[in-house]
């Protein structure tokens, strides 16, 4: 697996995570529990597609081998993707969809806040633009966690079950990352070594208000999105997402 410089690896992780999360949300077209929720989920998905394009365009510029953001999305294999493992997991029911979104948002929002102070002007600019959208994302997803967790006995049970099932993928969110340690000291991503404590604080506060039990800390395993070691779920996503471009190379509307 080819590895790029740390800054480019960060751009790929941000772009890939946003893209795969957006792809999962777009799978819910026609399948959300209510029309209003379908529109809201699609809006979040579209926000993330826009963010992914910004991050990946800059990544392609830094890689400098002629590839575009579209090439990075549609022509890389599973092992070349750097997205968080949690975003590639299936949507499941609405409780699972919102649990995944919230756990991602609780990592994504404080990360973007810190990147607004990056010594790299392009990263700071993309982060500032993305932060406005992500402030809505985390507000919305946390409200659903509380609404379902502190709702009826059935909604509480479903939300607790969703958290318990998806929680083991939070090890990438809840513990320091080697990449972030380097980028923090260089000023590219200042303060990211505190990201894990920020994530824990958001999670703890929201789950307490939602009357939900926080599972025990997830253990690391051999998988790592940052290293291109993914679950089989990503392969299924890419098979669908990349089909047209691979079947008809360079096709355009």
Rosetta blueprint (number, residue, H / E / L):
1 X L
2 X L
3 X L
4 X L
5 X L
6 X H
7 X H
8 X H
9 X H
10 X H
11 X H
12 X H
13 X H
14 X H
15 X H
16 X H
17 X H
18 X H
19 X H
20 X H
21 X H
22 X H
23 X H
24 X H
25 X H
26 X H
27 X L
28 X L
29 X L
30 X L
31 X L
32 X L
33 X L
34 X L
35 X H
36 X H
37 X H
38 X H
39 X H
40 X H
41 X H
42 X H
43 X H
44 X H
45 X H
46 X H
47 X H
48 X H
49 X H
50 X H
51 X H
52 X H
53 X H
54 X H
55 X H
56 X H
57 X H
58 X H
59 X H
60 X H
61 X H
62 X H
63 X H
64 X L
65 X L
66 X L
67 X L
68 X L
69 X H
70 X H
71 X H
72 X H
73 X H
74 X H
75 X L
76 X L
77 X L
78 X H
79 X H
80 X H
81 X L
82 X L
83 X L
84 X L
85 X H
86 X H
87 X H
88 X H
89 X L
90 X L
91 X L
92 X L
93 X L
94 X H
95 X H
96 X H
97 X H
98 X H
99 X H
100 X H
101 X H
102 X H
103 X H
104 X H
105 X H
106 X H
107 X H
108 X H
109 X H
110 X H
111 X H
112 X H
113 X H
114 X H
115 X H
116 X L
117 X L
118 X L
119 X L
120 X L
121 X H
122 X H
123 X H
124 X H
125 X H
126 X H
127 X H
128 X H
129 X H
130 X H
131 X H
132 X H
133 X H
134 X H
135 X H
136 X H
137 X H
138 X H
139 X H
140 X H
141 X H
142 X H
143 X H
144 X H
145 X H
146 X H
147 X H
148 X H
149 X H
150 X L
151 X L
152 X L
153 X H
154 X H
155 X H
156 X H
157 X H
158 X H
159 X H
160 X H
161 X H
162 X H
163 X H
164 X H
165 X H
166 X H
167 X H
168 X H
169 X H
170 X H
171 X H
172 X H
173 X H
174 X H
175 X L
176 X L
177 X L
178 X H
179 X H
180 X H
181 X H
182 X H
183 X H
184 X H
185 X H
186 X H
187 X L
188 X L
189 X L
190 X L
191 X L
192 X H
193 X H
194 X H
195 X H
196 X H
197 X H
198 X H
199 X H
200 X H
201 X H
202 X H
203 X H
204 X H
205 X H
206 X H
207 X H
208 X H
209 X H
210 X L
211 X L
212 X L
213 X L
214 X L
215 X L
216 X L
217 X L
218 X L
219 X L
220 X L
221 X L
222 X L
223 X L
224 X E
225 X H
226 X H
227 X H
228 X L
229 X E
230 X L
231 X L
232 X H
233 X H
234 X H
235 X H
236 X H
237 X H
238 X H
239 X H
240 X H
241 X H
242 X L
243 X H
244 X H
245 X H
246 X H
247 X H
248 X L
249 X L
250 X L
251 X L
252 X L
253 X L
